[in-house]
Amino acid sequence: MRLSEKLGALCAGAAILPLLVAALVVLSQLSAHARHRAEEDLQREAQAAAAIADKRLSELRSAAQRLADDIANHALAGGDDTRGHATPQARIQDMLSRALQDGGLDFVIVADTQGRVIARHNDLPAPTETLTAGDDRNPLAAAVLSSGQPLAAAVSEGAGRLKTLGLDLRAQVKLVNGAVIDQALMTEAAAPIQGGGRSVGVVLIGQMVNNDAKPRPGATTLQTPLVAEIRQTLYRQSDADAGAVVVYQNAIIASSVAGSDNEAGLALMGALCDTAQSPAPVSQSNEDYVIAWQPVKALDGGEVGRVGVARAARSLRGAVPAARTALLLILLVAAALAGAGGFFYGRTIGARLDGLNEAVTRWGVGELSAPARDREPVIEGLAKLTARDEVSRLAASLEQTRESFRQAIDRLRRR
């Protein structure tokens, strides 16, 4: 390979290599930045989901207070009633049924000041049934009877209370590892029943989070499942690769992330996940998701579960593939131009040296008439750049040497 070709290849490589290194750095930074931005957006969406959950608790608290006031004014006080001489117990039972339907509730319970249940939506209570004693003690009912103020919070209900309320089978969530969760995470509210200026009992209402994800047409906000409301609020205009999830005991018990068959609530149900990490990766059915979490608090401030938003991992990459493709195209064009320019520059230097080498070779056979001239660049604008470089100075030195030899030979001949 001639020197001009070697120099051309070397200069082309020297021009392309920095571009490749810069492109790798830019691609890495682009991916990292896009990922970071996507995770920040997901965290903000999770905070919005937690705010929606808090709003749901406020709505439940107001609904509980309205029901407590209705019971005090129309059932216990014997106010207007379309059924004439119905007993207070019958009036209360009728109110519980209407409240259950109007509020999209899963249970309604009324207890006296000692916590003994006197009415519930699904059946007559047992004489010993209570909200404030035993393993099924309800912290909200106990706190309201103590403070006289309406309260709302998330509550974990055990299998015994769920069976009493007729919710035990509906609450069960089958996990991907074959286990079954038979407890339920509830959003509950309690309010005091005031009569004659004093508390005469308490109303306890609640909605079950387990397996609840499908909104009903024409439903009010309170009648819409929590995860469905979050998805409708945050992802109304988005595709079906995002939604809300609720985790209990490290297992997802409710989801509004659409599955492959576009049935809401199918994807991620029963999946096990790490709630200590946020955002956290979760895989199911050959699909990867990323979930950002926010805690769900009980009345005492302890964490009983987590609400989160999930997105398909591929959607978090956003415009990165398109940007990467555009960057690669730009890189290819720039590399081709830089390589061509480097090769041309290197070959030009080699050609200039080849010209000087040819002149020196002719001198070696006695042709001192051949001048050692530097070749003019093909592009005239480059003449100033090559006028005083090492090759041009070498050509001038060789030409001076040739002239000295020629004059010395002429002097020898004249003698």
Secondary structure as GFF3:
##gff-version 3
##sequence-region A 1 415
A	DSSP	alpha_helix	3	70	.	.	.	ID=ss1
A	DSSP	pi_helix	71	76	.	.	.	ID=ss2
A	DSSP	alpha_helix	88	102	.	.	.	ID=ss3
A	DSSP	beta_strand	107	111	.	.	.	ID=ss4
A	DSSP	beta_strand	117	120	.	.	.	ID=ss5
A	DSSP	alpha_helix	139	147	.	.	.	ID=ss6
A	DSSP	beta_strand	151	157	.	.	.	ID=ss7
A	DSSP	alpha_helix	159	165	.	.	.	ID=ss8
A	DSSP	alpha_helix	168	171	.	.	.	ID=ss9
A	DSSP	beta_strand	173	174	.	.	.	ID=ss10
A	DSSP	beta_strand	180	181	.	.	.	ID=ss11
A	DSSP	beta_strand	184	195	.	.	.	ID=ss12
A	DSSP	beta_strand	198	208	.	.	.	ID=ss13
A	DSSP	alpha_helix	226	234	.	.	.	ID=ss14
A	DSSP	beta_strand	242	248	.	.	.	ID=ss15
A	DSSP	beta_strand	251	255	.	.	.	ID=ss16
A	DSSP	beta_strand	280	284	.	.	.	ID=ss17
A	DSSP	beta_strand	287	297	.	.	.	ID=ss18
A	DSSP	beta_strand	303	312	.	.	.	ID=ss19
A	DSSP	alpha_helix	313	316	.	.	.	ID=ss20
A	DSSP	alpha_helix	320	364	.	.	.	ID=ss21
A	DSSP	three_ten_helix	380	382	.	.	.	ID=ss22
A	DSSP	alpha_helix	383	386	.	.	.	ID=ss23
A	DSSP	alpha_helix	390	414	.	.	.	ID=ss24
###
